[in-house]
Amino acid sequence: MKMPFAVVTTEVGLLIPLPLSQHCTLTTRLFFSSPPALAMTVKPITSHSQFKRILESNKVVVIDFWATWCGPCTVISPIFIKLSEQPEFAEIEFYKVDVDEQEEIAEEVQLRAMPTFIAFKDGEKVQDLVGVDPGGLDVSLLSMKTWL
């Protein structure tokens, strides 16, 4: 039997499937099938060796450095995901690094604060953006298109 769920739309248009239990009451449209598949446009980096391979790929890469305890990180994350799904950024690769799980990577890139977004091209750090600045993130991504 399939579990009922609701779909909640966030401010930035991200659809989040919300499983419902018999104890939940929610005034929204219910679906009785599988939740919609979410695009995997932002991939997690789970090891230092994976990080090195990504940088050696010579592609334009932008990485969101975040932590589970970081409030501003949770604010900007849905916006980063939404931008990664935009067709104009299809040639840019998007990744996330949990700095608590990947301390070696965080030390290597010399993080000062979170969230930090760092762009790499041909394995070299070429741009960074620190803090919650959706407009700045969008402008940064647009400038990266010129590197392709």
DSSP file (Angstrom, degrees, kcal/mol; ACC not computed):
  #  RESIDUE AA STRUCTURE BP1 BP2  ACC     N-H-->O    O-->H-N    N-H-->O    O-->H-N    TCO  KAPPA ALPHA  PHI   PSI    X-CA   Y-CA   Z-CA
    1    1 A M              0   0    0      0, 0.0     2,-0.3     0, 0.0     0, 0.0   0.000 360.0 360.0 360.0 136.0    0.0    0.0    0.0
    2    2 A K        -     0   0    0     30,-0.2    32,-0.1     1,-0.1     0, 0.0  -0.575 360.0-120.7 -83.2 142.7    1.3    3.4   -0.9
    3    3 A M        -     0   0    0     -2,-0.3    30,-0.3     1,-0.1     2,-0.1  -0.633  26.7-119.1 -82.2 135.8    1.7    6.0    1.8
    4    4 A P        +     0   0    0      0, 0.0    16,-2.3     0, 0.0     2,-0.3  -0.454  39.1 174.6 -71.4 147.3   -0.3    9.3    1.3
    5    5 A F  E     -AB  19  31A   0     26,-2.0    26,-2.3    14,-0.2     2,-0.3  -0.977  23.5-137.9-147.9 161.0    1.7   12.4    1.1
    6    6 A A  E     -AB  18  30A   0     12,-2.5    12,-3.5    -2,-0.3     2,-0.5  -0.834  17.2-132.2-114.4 156.6    1.3   16.1    0.4
    7    7 A V  E     -A   17   0A   0     22,-0.6     2,-0.4    -2,-0.3    22,-0.2  -0.958  19.9-164.9-112.5 123.3    3.4   18.4   -1.7
    8    8 A V  E     -A   16   0A   0      8,-2.5     8,-2.7    -2,-0.5     2,-0.5  -0.896   9.8-145.0-107.8 133.7    4.5   21.7   -0.2
    9    9 A T  E     -A   15   0A   0     -2,-0.4     6,-0.2     6,-0.2     2,-0.0  -0.874  15.2-146.5-100.6 126.7    5.9   24.4   -2.4
   10   10 A T    >   -     0   0    0      4,-2.4     3,-1.7    -2,-0.5    -1,-0.0  -0.225  34.4 -91.4 -81.1 176.3    8.6   26.6   -0.8
   11   11 A E  T 3  S+     0   0    0      1,-0.3    -1,-0.1     2,-0.1    -2,-0.0   0.845 127.4  48.4 -56.1 -37.6    9.2   30.3   -1.4
   12   12 A V  T 3  S-     0   0    0      2,-0.1    -1,-0.3     1,-0.0    -3,-0.0   0.297 124.1-100.7 -92.3  11.1   11.6   29.6   -4.2
   13   13 A G    <   +     0   0    0     -3,-1.7     2,-0.4     1,-0.3    -2,-0.1   0.582  69.9 150.7  87.6   9.3    9.3   27.1   -5.9
   14   14 A L        -     0   0    0      1,-0.0    -4,-2.4     2,-0.0     2,-0.5  -0.629  40.6-137.5 -77.7 129.1   11.0   23.9   -4.6
   15   15 A L  E     -A    9   0A   0     -2,-0.4    -6,-0.2    -6,-0.2    -1,-0.0  -0.764  19.7-170.0 -89.6 127.4    8.5   21.0   -4.2
   16   16 A I  E     -A    8   0A   0     -8,-2.7    -8,-2.5    -2,-0.5     2,-0.3  -0.966  17.3-137.6-120.8 117.9    8.9   19.0   -1.0
   17   17 A P  E     -A    7   0A   0      0, 0.0   -10,-0.2     0, 0.0   -12,-0.0  -0.582  19.3-162.9 -71.9 133.6    7.0   15.7   -0.6
   18   18 A L  E     -A    6   0A   0    -12,-3.5   -12,-2.5    -2,-0.3    -2,-0.0  -0.937  12.1-138.3-122.2 106.9    5.6   15.5    3.0
   19   19 A P  E     -A    5   0A   0      0, 0.0     2,-0.4     0, 0.0   -14,-0.2  -0.359  18.8-144.7 -63.5 142.6    4.6   12.1    4.2
   20   20 A L        -     0   0    0    -16,-2.3     2,-0.2     4,-0.1     5,-0.0  -0.879  12.0-164.4-109.9 141.3    1.3   12.1    6.1
   21   21 A S    >   -     0   0    0     -2,-0.4     3,-1.6   -18,-0.1   -18,-0.0  -0.639  41.4 -97.2-111.5 176.0    0.5    9.9    9.0
   22   22 A Q  T 3  S+     0   0    0      1,-0.3    -1,-0.0    -2,-0.2    -2,-0.0   0.677 124.9  56.3 -67.4 -14.5   -2.8    9.1   10.6
   23   23 A H  T 3  S+     0   0    0      2,-0.0     2,-0.3     0, 0.0    -1,-0.3   0.460  90.8  93.7 -94.7  -2.1   -2.0   11.8   13.2
   24   24 A C    <   -     0   0    0     -3,-1.6     2,-0.4     2,-0.0    -4,-0.1  -0.687  50.8-170.2 -93.1 141.8   -1.4   14.6   10.7
   25   25 A T        +     0   0    0     -2,-0.3     2,-0.4     2,-0.0    -3,-0.0  -0.997  15.1 166.3-125.7 129.0   -4.0   17.0    9.5
   26   26 A L        -     0   0    0     -2,-0.4     2,-1.4     2,-0.1    -2,-0.0  -0.986  33.1-141.5-144.5 128.4   -3.1   19.1    6.6
   27   27 A T        +     0   0    0     -2,-0.4     2,-0.3     2,-0.0    -2,-0.0  -0.646  67.8  92.9 -93.6  81.0   -5.4   21.3    4.4
   28   28 A T  S    S-     0   0    0     -2,-1.4     2,-0.3   -20,-0.0    -2,-0.1  -0.929  86.4 -67.1-155.1 173.3   -3.8   20.7    1.0
   29   29 A R        -     0   0    0     -2,-0.3   -22,-0.6   -22,-0.2     2,-0.3  -0.534  50.1-143.8 -72.2 131.3   -4.3   18.3   -1.9
   30   30 A L  E     -B    6   0A   0     -2,-0.3     2,-0.4   -24,-0.1   -24,-0.2  -0.748   9.1-159.4 -98.2 144.4   -3.4   14.7   -1.1
   31   31 A F  E     -B    5   0A   0    -26,-2.3   -26,-2.0    -2,-0.3     2,-0.4  -0.971   6.6-158.0-119.7 137.1   -1.7   12.3   -3.5
   32   32 A F        +     0   0    0     -2,-0.4     2,-0.3   -28,-0.2   -30,-0.2  -0.514  66.5  64.8-114.6  63.3   -1.9    8.6   -3.0
   33   33 A S  S    S-     0   0    0     -2,-0.4    -2,-0.1   -30,-0.3   -28,-0.0  -0.828  98.2 -46.3-155.5-166.8    1.0    7.4   -5.0
   34   34 A S        -     0   0    0     -2,-0.3     3,-0.1     1,-0.1   -29,-0.1  -0.450  65.1-103.7 -72.6 147.1    4.8    7.8   -4.8
   35   35 A P        -     0   0    0      0, 0.0    -1,-0.1     0, 0.0     3,-0.1  -0.327  47.9 -88.9 -65.7 155.1    6.2   11.2   -4.2
   36   36 A P        -     0   0    0      0, 0.0     2,-0.3     0, 0.0    -3,-0.0  -0.351  45.2-107.0 -65.4 144.8    7.6   13.0   -7.3
   37   37 A A        -     0   0    0     -3,-0.1     2,-0.4     1,-0.0     3,-0.0  -0.545  31.4-137.8 -72.0 132.7   11.3   12.4   -8.0
   38   38 A L        -     0   0    0     -2,-0.3     2,-0.0     1,-0.1    -1,-0.0  -0.767  24.3-107.3 -92.5 138.0   13.4   15.4   -7.1
   39   39 A A        -     0   0    0     -2,-0.4     2,-1.0     1,-0.1     3,-0.3  -0.358  19.8-140.2 -63.2 138.7   16.1   16.3   -9.6
   40   40 A M        +     0   0    0      1,-0.2    -1,-0.1    -2,-0.0     3,-0.1  -0.566  52.7 137.3 -99.4  68.7   19.6   15.5   -8.3
   41   41 A T        +     0   0    0     -2,-1.0    53,-0.7     1,-0.2     2,-0.6   0.721  62.5  56.4 -88.4 -22.5   21.3   18.6   -9.6
   42   42 A V  E    S-c   94   0B   0     -3,-0.3    53,-0.3    51,-0.1    -1,-0.2  -0.951  77.0-162.6-111.3 117.1   23.4   19.3   -6.5
   43   43 A K  E     -c   95   0B   0     51,-2.2    53,-1.9    -2,-0.6     2,-0.2  -0.785  16.2-121.4-103.6 141.4   25.5   16.3   -5.6
   44   44 A P  E     -c   96   0B   0      0, 0.0     2,-0.6     0, 0.0    53,-0.2  -0.536  14.4-139.1 -77.0 144.1   27.2   15.8   -2.2
   45   45 A I        +     0   0    0     51,-2.7    53,-0.4    -2,-0.2     3,-0.1  -0.928  25.0 175.5-100.5 119.9   30.9   15.4   -2.0
   46   46 A T        +     0   0    0     -2,-0.6     2,-0.3     1,-0.1    -1,-0.1   0.364  56.1  29.7-112.2   3.1   31.6   12.6    0.5
   47   47 A S  S  > S-     0   0    0      1,-0.1     4,-1.9    55,-0.1    -1,-0.1  -0.993  70.4-119.6-157.7 158.6   35.4   12.2    0.4
   48   48 A H  H  > S+     0   0    0     -2,-0.3     4,-2.3     1,-0.2     5,-0.2   0.877 115.1  54.6 -66.5 -37.4   38.6   14.2   -0.2
   49   49 A S  H  > S+     0   0    0      2,-0.2     4,-2.2     1,-0.2    -1,-0.2   0.886 107.2  50.2 -65.3 -37.3   39.4   11.9   -3.1
   50   50 A Q  H  > S+     0   0    0      2,-0.2     4,-2.4     1,-0.2    -1,-0.2   0.917 108.9  52.7 -64.5 -42.4   36.1   12.6   -4.8
   51   51 A F  H  X S+     0   0    0     -4,-1.9     4,-2.2     1,-0.2    -2,-0.2   0.923 109.8  48.3 -57.1 -46.8   36.7   16.4   -4.3
   52   52 A K  H  X S+     0   0    0     -4,-2.3     4,-2.2     1,-0.2    -1,-0.2   0.910 110.4  51.0 -62.7 -43.0   40.1   16.0   -6.0
   53   53 A R  H  X S+     0   0    0     -4,-2.2     4,-0.6     1,-0.2    -1,-0.2   0.899 109.2  51.5 -61.4 -40.8   38.6   14.0   -8.9
   54   54 A I  H ><>S+     0   0    0     -4,-2.4     3,-1.0     1,-0.2     5,-0.5   0.931 111.3  46.8 -62.2 -46.0   35.9   16.7   -9.4
   55   55 A L  H ><5S+     0   0    0     -4,-2.2     3,-1.1     1,-0.2    -1,-0.2   0.859 109.2  54.9 -65.5 -34.7   38.6   19.5   -9.5
   56   56 A E  H 3<5S+     0   0    0     -4,-2.2    -1,-0.2     1,-0.2    -2,-0.2   0.584  86.9  82.1 -74.1  -9.3   40.7   17.5  -12.0
   57   57 A S  T <<5S-     0   0    0     -3,-1.0    -1,-0.2    -4,-0.6    -2,-0.2   0.629  93.5-135.8 -71.6 -12.3   37.7   17.2  -14.3
   58   58 A N  T < 5 +     0   0    0     -3,-1.1     2,-0.2     1,-0.2    -2,-0.1   0.795  59.8 130.0  60.3  30.9   38.5   20.7  -15.7
   59   59 A K  S   <S-     0   0    0     -5,-0.5     2,-0.6    -4,-0.1    64,-0.4  -0.670  71.8 -94.9-104.5 165.6   34.9   21.7  -15.6
   60   60 A V        -     0   0    0     31,-0.4    33,-2.5    -2,-0.2     2,-0.4  -0.749  54.0-179.9 -80.8 121.9   33.3   24.8  -14.1
   61   61 A V  E     -dE  93 120B   0     59,-2.5    59,-3.0    -2,-0.6     2,-0.4  -0.967  20.1-165.4-129.2 137.4   32.2   23.7  -10.6
   62   62 A V  E     -dE  94 119B   0     31,-2.7    33,-2.2    -2,-0.4     2,-0.4  -0.994  11.6-163.7-124.0 132.5   30.5   25.5   -7.8
   63   63 A I  E     -dE  95 118B   0     55,-2.7    55,-2.2    -2,-0.4     2,-0.7  -0.951  12.6-147.5-121.9 131.3   30.5   24.1   -4.3
   64   64 A D  E     -dE  96 117B   0     31,-2.5    33,-2.8    -2,-0.4     2,-0.6  -0.870  13.7-157.7 -94.1 114.3   28.3   25.1   -1.4
   65   65 A F  E     +dE  97 116B   0     51,-3.2    51,-1.6    -2,-0.7     2,-0.2  -0.865  31.6 150.9 -95.2 121.1   30.2   24.6    1.9
   66   66 A W  E     -d   98   0B   0     31,-2.5    33,-2.8    -2,-0.6    34,-0.4  -0.817  35.5-141.8-143.2 173.1   27.7   24.2    4.7
   67   67 A A    >   -     0   0    0     -2,-0.2     3,-1.3    31,-0.2     6,-0.1  -0.989  25.2-124.1-143.2 150.1   27.0   22.7    8.1
   68   68 A T  T 3  S+     0   0    0     -2,-0.3    -1,-0.1     1,-0.3     6,-0.1   0.809 113.0  50.2 -63.4 -30.0   23.9   21.2    9.6
   69   69 A W  T 3  S+     0   0    0     -3,-0.0     2,-0.8     4,-0.0    -1,-0.3   0.492  85.9 105.0 -86.1  -4.2   23.9   23.6   12.5
   70   70 A C    <>  -     0   0    0     -3,-1.3     4,-1.4     1,-0.2    -3,-0.2  -0.695  51.9-166.5 -87.6 107.8   24.3   26.7   10.3
   71   71 A G  H >> S+     0   0    0     -2,-0.8     4,-1.2     1,-0.2     3,-0.5   0.928  88.7  50.6 -58.8 -49.7   21.0   28.6   10.1
   72   72 A P  H 3> S+     0   0    0      0, 0.0     4,-2.1     0, 0.0    -1,-0.2   0.838 104.9  60.0 -59.4 -30.9   22.0   30.8    7.2
   73   73 A C  H 3> S+     0   0    0      1,-0.2     4,-1.8     2,-0.2    -2,-0.2   0.898 104.0  49.3 -62.3 -39.6   23.1   27.6    5.3
   74   74 A T  H << S+     0   0    0     -4,-1.4    -1,-0.2    -3,-0.5    -3,-0.1   0.765 109.3  53.8 -72.1 -24.1   19.5   26.3    5.5
   75   75 A V  H  < S+     0   0    0     -4,-1.2     4,-0.4     1,-0.1    -2,-0.2   0.919 116.0  35.8 -73.2 -44.5   18.1   29.6    4.2
   76   76 A I  H  X S+     0   0    0     -4,-2.1     4,-2.4     1,-0.2     3,-0.4   0.709  97.8  81.8 -85.3 -20.7   20.3   29.7    1.1
   77   77 A S  H  X S+     0   0    0     -4,-1.8     4,-2.4     1,-0.2     5,-0.2   0.897  90.9  48.8 -55.9 -47.7   20.3   25.9    0.3
   78   78 A P  H  > S+     0   0    0      0, 0.0     4,-2.4     0, 0.0    -1,-0.2   0.856 112.0  51.1 -62.6 -31.1   16.9   25.8   -1.5
   79   79 A I  H  > S+     0   0    0     -4,-0.4     4,-2.6    -3,-0.4    -2,-0.2   0.909 109.0  50.0 -69.9 -41.9   17.9   28.8   -3.6
   80   80 A F  H  X S+     0   0    0     -4,-2.4     4,-2.0     2,-0.2    -1,-0.2   0.912 112.5  48.0 -60.0 -43.9   21.2   27.1   -4.5
   81   81 A I  H  X S+     0   0    0     -4,-2.4     4,-0.9    -5,-0.2    -2,-0.2   0.930 111.1  50.2 -62.6 -46.1   19.2   24.0   -5.5
   82   82 A K  H >< S+     0   0    0     -4,-2.4     3,-0.7     1,-0.2     4,-0.3   0.908 110.4  49.5 -61.0 -43.2   16.7   26.1   -7.5
   83   83 A L  H >< S+     0   0    0     -4,-2.6     3,-1.5     1,-0.2    -1,-0.2   0.879 105.0  58.6 -63.3 -37.0   19.5   27.9   -9.4
   84   84 A S  H 3< S+     0   0    0     -4,-2.0    -1,-0.2     1,-0.3    -2,-0.2   0.750 102.7  54.8 -64.4 -22.2   21.2   24.5  -10.2
   85   85 A E  T << S+     0   0    0     -4,-0.9    -1,-0.3    -3,-0.7    -2,-0.2   0.509  82.2 110.1 -88.7  -5.9   18.0   23.4  -12.0
   86   86 A Q  S X  S-     0   0    0     -3,-1.5     3,-1.9    -4,-0.3    -3,-0.0  -0.528  70.7-134.2 -74.7 134.3   17.9   26.5  -14.3
   87   87 A P  G >  S+     0   0    0      0, 0.0     3,-1.7     0, 0.0     4,-0.2   0.814 102.2  64.2 -57.5 -32.6   18.7   25.6  -17.9
   88   88 A E  G 3  S+     0   0    0      1,-0.3     3,-0.2     2,-0.1    -2,-0.0   0.677 105.8  45.6 -68.2 -14.4   21.1   28.6  -18.3
   89   89 A F  G X  S+     0   0    0     -3,-1.9     3,-1.6    -6,-0.2    -1,-0.3   0.136  76.2 116.0-110.6  19.7   23.4   26.9  -15.7
   90   90 A A  T <  S+     0   0    0     -3,-1.7    -1,-0.1     1,-0.3    -2,-0.1   0.763  73.7  53.6 -62.3 -27.4   23.2   23.4  -17.2
   91   91 A E  T 3  S+     0   0    0     -3,-0.2   -31,-0.4    -4,-0.2     2,-0.4   0.495  93.2  85.6 -88.8  -2.3   27.0   23.3  -18.0
   92   92 A I  S <  S-     0   0    0     -3,-1.6     2,-0.4   -33,-0.1   -31,-0.2  -0.821  76.0-135.9 -96.4 136.8   28.0   24.2  -14.5
   93   93 A E  E     - d   0  61B   0    -33,-2.5   -31,-2.7    -2,-0.4     2,-0.4  -0.805  16.8-153.1 -95.8 134.6   28.3   21.4  -12.0
   94   94 A F  E     +cd  42  62B   0    -53,-0.7   -51,-2.2    -2,-0.4     2,-0.3  -0.899  19.3 167.5-113.1 132.8   26.8   21.9   -8.5
   95   95 A Y  E     -cd  43  63B   0    -33,-2.2   -31,-2.5    -2,-0.4     2,-0.3  -0.913  21.6-145.8-138.3 163.6   28.1   20.2   -5.3
   96   96 A K  E     -cd  44  64B   0    -53,-1.9   -51,-2.7    -2,-0.3     2,-0.4  -0.982   6.8-163.4-130.1 144.1   27.7   20.5   -1.5
   97   97 A V  E     - d   0  65B   0    -33,-2.8   -31,-2.5    -2,-0.3     2,-0.9  -0.983  14.7-145.5-128.5 120.9   30.2   19.8    1.2
   98   98 A D  E >>  - d   0  66B   0    -53,-0.4     4,-1.9    -2,-0.4     3,-0.8  -0.767  15.4-154.9 -79.6 110.3   29.2   19.3    4.8
   99   99 A V  T 34 S+     0   0    0    -33,-2.8     7,-0.2    -2,-0.9    -1,-0.2   0.746  89.3  56.6 -66.3 -23.9   32.2   20.9    6.5
  100  100 A D  T 34 S+     0   0    0    -34,-0.4     3,-0.4     1,-0.2    -1,-0.3   0.829 113.7  39.5 -74.9 -30.9   31.8   18.8    9.7
  101  101 A E  T <4 S+     0   0    0     -3,-0.8     2,-0.2     1,-0.2    -2,-0.2   0.736 123.4  40.4 -86.4 -24.3   32.0   15.6    7.7
  102  102 A Q     X  +     0   0    0     -4,-1.9     4,-2.1     1,-0.1     3,-0.3  -0.522  64.5 153.8-125.0  63.0   34.8   16.7    5.3
  103  103 A E  H  > S+     0   0    0     -3,-0.4     4,-2.5     1,-0.2     5,-0.2   0.846  71.8  59.4 -61.1 -36.2   37.1   18.7    7.6
  104  104 A E  H  > S+     0   0    0      1,-0.2     4,-2.0     2,-0.2    -1,-0.2   0.900 107.8  45.2 -61.9 -40.8   40.1   18.0    5.3
  105  105 A I  H  > S+     0   0    0     -3,-0.3     4,-2.2     2,-0.2    -1,-0.2   0.931 111.5  52.7 -67.1 -45.6   38.4   19.7    2.3
  106  106 A A  H  <>S+     0   0    0     -4,-2.1     5,-1.7     1,-0.2     4,-0.4   0.891 111.7  46.4 -58.2 -41.1   37.3   22.7    4.5
  107  107 A E  H ><5S+     0   0    0     -4,-2.5     3,-0.9     1,-0.2    -1,-0.2   0.904 109.2  55.1 -67.1 -41.4   40.9   23.2    5.7
  108  108 A E  H 3<5S+     0   0    0     -4,-2.0    -2,-0.2     1,-0.3    -1,-0.2   0.882 111.9  41.8 -61.5 -39.5   42.2   22.9    2.1
  109  109 A V  T 3<5S-     0   0    0     -4,-2.2    -1,-0.3    -5,-0.1    -2,-0.2   0.466 108.6-127.8 -89.2   0.1   40.0   25.6    0.8
  110  110 A Q  T < 5 -     0   0    0     -3,-0.9    -3,-0.2    -4,-0.4    -2,-0.1   0.942  28.1-156.6  56.8  57.9   40.6   27.8    3.9
  111  111 A L      < -     0   0    0     -5,-1.7    -1,-0.1     1,-0.1     3,-0.1  -0.382  20.2-179.5 -65.1 140.2   37.0   28.5    4.8
  112  112 A R        -     0   0    0      1,-0.4     2,-0.3    -2,-0.1    -1,-0.1   0.668  65.7  -8.5-108.2 -30.1   36.4   31.6    6.9
  113  113 A A  S    S-     0   0    0     18,-0.0    -1,-0.4     0, 0.0    18,-0.1  -0.954  80.2 -73.1-159.0 170.0   32.6   31.4    7.4
  114  114 A M  S    S+     0   0    0     -2,-0.3    18,-0.1     1,-0.2     2,-0.1  -0.979  97.1  34.6-134.6 149.5   29.5   29.6    6.2
  115  115 A P  S    S+     0   0    0      0, 0.0    16,-3.4     0, 0.0     2,-0.4   0.547  76.0 168.5 -74.0 150.9   27.8   29.4    4.0
  116  116 A T  E     -EF  65 130B   0    -51,-1.6   -51,-3.2    14,-0.2     2,-0.5  -1.000  19.9-159.2-129.1 133.6   30.6   29.8    1.4
  117  117 A F  E     -EF  64 129B   0     12,-3.0    12,-2.3    -2,-0.4     2,-0.4  -0.959  12.4-171.4-111.8 124.9   30.2   29.2   -2.3
  118  118 A I  E     -EF  63 128B   0    -55,-2.2   -55,-2.7    -2,-0.5     2,-0.4  -0.968   9.2-153.1-122.4 132.2   33.4   28.6   -4.2
  119  119 A A  E     -EF  62 127B   0      8,-3.1     7,-2.7    -2,-0.4     8,-1.3  -0.845  11.6-168.2-102.4 138.5   33.8   28.3   -8.0
  120  120 A F  E     -EF  61 125B   0    -59,-3.0   -59,-2.5    -2,-0.4     2,-0.4  -0.961   8.0-176.4-124.4 142.8   36.6   26.3   -9.6
  121  121 A K  E >  S- F   0 124B   0      3,-2.3     3,-2.0    -2,-0.4   -61,-0.2  -0.989  78.0  -5.7-138.0 131.3   37.7   26.2  -13.2
  122  122 A D  T 3  S-     0   0    0     -2,-0.4     3,-0.1   -63,-0.4   -62,-0.1   0.847 131.1 -57.8  53.3  36.2   40.5   23.9  -14.4
  123  123 A G  T 3  S+     0   0    0    -64,-0.4     2,-0.4     1,-0.2    -1,-0.3   0.425 114.2 114.3  80.4  -1.1   41.0   22.9  -10.8
  124  124 A E  E <  S-F  121   0B   0     -3,-2.0    -3,-2.3   -69,-0.1     2,-0.4  -0.835  72.6-115.9-108.2 141.0   41.7   26.4   -9.6
  125  125 A K  E     +F  120   0B   0     -2,-0.4    -5,-0.2    -5,-0.2     3,-0.1  -0.609  41.8 164.3 -70.3 122.7   39.7   28.5   -7.2
  126  126 A V  E     +     0   0B   0     -7,-2.7     2,-0.3    -2,-0.4    -6,-0.2   0.583  57.2   8.6-118.5 -16.7   38.4   31.4   -9.2
  127  127 A Q  E     -F  119   0B   0     -8,-1.3    -8,-3.1     2,-0.0    -1,-0.4  -0.979  55.0-172.1-162.7 147.4   35.6   33.0   -7.2
  128  128 A D  E     -F  118   0B   0     -2,-0.3     2,-0.4   -10,-0.2   -10,-0.2  -0.989   7.1-163.2-143.7 158.5   34.0   32.8   -3.9
  129  129 A L  E     -F  117   0B   0    -12,-2.3   -12,-3.0    -2,-0.3     2,-0.4  -0.987  11.5-158.3-140.2 125.1   30.9   34.2   -2.2
  130  130 A V  E     +F  116   0B   0     -2,-0.4   -14,-0.2   -14,-0.2     2,-0.1  -0.899  51.6   6.3-111.0 133.0   30.5   34.2    1.6
  131  131 A G  S    S-     0   0    0    -16,-3.4     2,-1.0    -2,-0.4   -14,-0.1  -0.349 100.7 -40.1  99.3-177.1   27.1   34.5    3.4
  132  132 A V  S    S+     0   0    0    -18,-0.1    -2,-0.1    -2,-0.1   -59,-0.0  -0.787  71.2 139.4 -93.3 101.9   23.4   34.5    2.4
  133  133 A D     >  +     0   0    0     -2,-1.0     4,-2.5     1,-0.1     5,-0.2  -0.649  22.0 177.7-144.9  80.6   23.2   36.6   -0.8
  134  134 A P  H  > S+     0   0    0      0, 0.0     4,-2.2     0, 0.0     5,-0.2   0.878  85.5  49.2 -55.6 -41.4   20.8   35.1   -3.3
  135  135 A G  H  > S+     0   0    0      1,-0.2     4,-2.4     2,-0.2     5,-0.2   0.909 111.8  48.7 -64.7 -42.3   21.3   38.0   -5.8
  136  136 A G  H  > S+     0   0    0      2,-0.2     4,-2.5     1,-0.2    -1,-0.2   0.866 109.9  52.2 -65.0 -36.8   25.1   37.7   -5.5
  137  137 A L  H  X S+     0   0    0     -4,-2.5     4,-2.3     2,-0.2    -2,-0.2   0.920 110.2  48.2 -65.0 -43.9   24.9   34.0   -6.0
  138  138 A D  H  X S+     0   0    0     -4,-2.2     4,-2.2    -5,-0.2    -2,-0.2   0.923 113.0  47.5 -61.7 -45.9   22.9   34.5   -9.2
  139  139 A V  H  X S+     0   0    0     -4,-2.4     4,-2.2     2,-0.2    -2,-0.2   0.901 110.8  52.4 -63.5 -41.3   25.3   37.1  -10.5
  140  140 A S  H  X S+     0   0    0     -4,-2.5     4,-1.6     1,-0.2    -1,-0.2   0.919 109.8  48.4 -60.1 -44.3   28.3   34.9   -9.7
  141  141 A L  H  X S+     0   0    0     -4,-2.3     4,-1.0     1,-0.2    -1,-0.2   0.895 109.3  53.0 -64.9 -39.8   26.7   32.0  -11.6
  142  142 A L  H >< S+     0   0    0     -4,-2.2     3,-0.5     1,-0.2     4,-0.4   0.899 108.1  50.5 -62.8 -39.5   26.0   34.2  -14.6
  143  143 A S  H >< S+     0   0    0     -4,-2.2     3,-1.1     1,-0.2     4,-0.3   0.822 102.8  61.5 -68.1 -28.9   29.6   35.4  -14.7
  144  144 A M  H >< S+     0   0    0     -4,-1.6     3,-1.9     1,-0.2     4,-0.4   0.787  88.8  71.0 -66.3 -27.2   30.7   31.7  -14.6
  145  145 A K  G X< S+     0   0    0     -4,-1.0     3,-1.1    -3,-0.5    -1,-0.2   0.808  89.3  62.1 -59.8 -28.0   28.9   31.1  -17.9
  146  146 A T  G <  S+     0   0    0     -3,-1.1    -1,-0.3    -4,-0.4    -2,-0.2   0.676  96.4  60.3 -72.3 -15.2   31.6   33.2  -19.6
  147  147 A W  G <         0   0    0     -3,-1.9    -1,-0.2    -4,-0.3    -2,-0.2   0.574 360.0 360.0 -86.2  -9.2   34.2   30.6  -18.5
  148  148 A L    <         0   0    0     -3,-1.1    -1,-0.2    -4,-0.4    -2,-0.1   0.490 360.0 360.0 -76.2 360.0   32.6   27.8  -20.4
